[in-house]
C-alpha cells in the first residue's frame, strides 16, 4: 500500500510540474512576441501605452461609429502611413489615404479620412508624420466643412 501511495504522489507531482512548465513557456512566448494587440471591444477605460506603442483608432462621423482599434508597437521615427499599411487594410492615392479596412472616402458626399494625434488635428499627411511612441491616433471618416 505504501508503494502505491508513493507512486501516486510522484505521478501527481510530475503532473503539477509539467502543467506549471507549460504555462511558463506560453508566457515567455507572449513576452517576446512583437505583434499588435487588438482592442476592438471597448472596455470603457483606456489601457496605458508603453513608450514604444501607439493606439490607432478608426472611426466614422466624428467617432459615432467605431471601425477598429489597435495598439501597435513602433520604433521612434516610424512613418504613420507605413504603420497603417502594416496594421490595417489601407488604400492610398499619392500619399492620401482613400480607404481603411475597406471603408472608403466619398467625394460626392464630401467625406474624407482625417487624422488626429493626441486630440489635435494633424498638420502633415500620414506619409510625413514620424511617430515617437505613446501617441493616441484617431483616423475618422468625416465631412469636410
C-alpha positions in Angstrom: 0.0 0.0 0.0 2.9 2.3 0.8 4.4 1.8 -2.6 1.1 2.8 -4.3 0.9 5.9 -2.3 4.5 6.9 -3.2 3.8 6.1 -6.9 0.6 8.2 -6.9 2.4 11.1 -5.2 5.2 11.0 -7.7 2.7 11.0 -10.6 0.7 13.8 -9.1 3.9 16.0 -8.5 5.0 15.2 -12.1 1.7 16.4 -13.5 1.8 19.6 -11.4 5.4 20.3 -12.6 4.6 19.7 -16.2 1.5 21.9 -16.1 3.5 24.7 -14.5 6.2 24.4 -17.1 3.7 24.6 -19.9 2.3 27.8 -18.6 5.7 29.4 -18.3 6.5 28.6 -22.0 3.4 30.3 -23.2 4.1 33.4 -21.1 7.7 33.5 -22.3 6.4 33.3 -25.9 3.9 36.1 -25.4 6.6 38.4 -23.8 8.9 38.1 -26.8 6.2 38.4 -29.4 6.2 41.6 -31.5 2.6 41.6 -32.6 -0.1 44.2 -32.2 -2.8 43.8 -29.7 -6.3 44.2 -30.8 -8.7 46.2 -28.7 -11.8 46.1 -30.8 -14.0 45.6 -27.8 -14.2 48.7 -25.7 -13.8 48.1 -22.0 -14.7 51.6 -21.1 -11.2 52.6 -19.9 -8.2 53.2 -22.0 -5.2 51.0 -21.3 -1.9 52.6 -20.6 0.5 52.8 -23.6 4.2 51.9 -23.4 6.8 54.2 -24.8 7.1 52.0 -27.9 3.4 51.8 -28.6 0.7 53.9 -30.3 -3.0 53.4 -30.2 -4.7 53.8 -33.6 -8.5 54.1 -33.6 -10.5 54.1 -36.8 -14.0 55.7 -36.6 -16.7 57.3 -38.8 -18.6 60.6 -38.4 -16.5 62.1 -35.6 -16.5 58.8 -33.6 -20.1 57.9 -33.9 -19.2 54.6 -35.4 -16.2 52.5 -34.3 -14.5 50.5 -37.1 -11.3 49.2 -35.4 -8.8 49.9 -32.7 -5.2 48.5 -32.4 -2.3 49.1 -30.1 0.8 48.8 -32.2 4.5 48.6 -31.3 6.6 51.2 -33.1 10.1 52.5 -33.2 10.8 56.2 -32.9 10.8 57.7 -36.4 8.4 55.1 -38.0 6.2 56.8 -40.5 2.5 56.7 -39.7 1.4 55.7 -43.2 3.8 52.7 -43.2 2.5 51.6 -39.8 -1.1 52.0 -41.0 -0.4 49.8 -44.0 1.3 47.1 -41.8 -1.6 47.1 -39.4 -4.8 47.7 -41.4 -6.0 47.2 -44.9 -5.2 50.6 -46.4 -5.6 52.1 -49.9 -3.9 55.4 -50.8 -3.5 57.6 -53.7 -0.4 59.9 -53.9 0.0 59.7 -50.2 -3.6 60.4 -49.3 -5.5 57.6 -47.6 -8.6 56.8 -49.5 -9.7 53.6 -47.7 -9.1 52.0 -44.3 -10.4 48.5 -43.6 -12.4 48.7 -46.8 -14.2 51.9 -45.7 -13.7 54.4 -48.5 -13.9 58.1 -48.6 -16.7 59.6 -50.7 -16.0 62.8 -52.7 -19.7 63.1 -53.7 -20.7 63.4 -50.0 -17.5 65.3 -49.2 -16.3 62.7 -46.7 -12.6 62.1 -46.3 -10.2 60.4 -43.9 -8.8 62.9 -41.4 -6.5 62.0 -38.5 -5.8 63.4 -35.1 -2.8 63.0 -32.8 -3.5 63.2 -29.1 -6.7 65.1 -29.8 -5.2 67.7 -32.2 -5.7 67.8 -36.0 -2.6 66.6 -37.9 -0.6 69.3 -39.7 1.1 66.9 -42.1 0.0 63.9 -44.1 0.3 60.4 -42.7 3.1 59.8 -45.2 5.2 62.5 -43.4 4.2 62.0 -39.8 7.0 60.5 -37.7 5.9 58.5 -34.7 7.6 58.9 -31.3 5.6 56.3 -29.3 2.9 56.9 -26.8 0.6 58.7 -29.2 -3.2 58.3 -29.4 -4.1 58.5 -33.1 -7.6 58.7 -34.4 -8.5 58.3 -38.1 -12.0 59.5 -38.7 -14.0 59.5 -42.0 -15.8 62.8 -41.8 -17.4 65.6 -43.8 -15.1 68.4 -44.8 -16.6 71.7 -43.5 
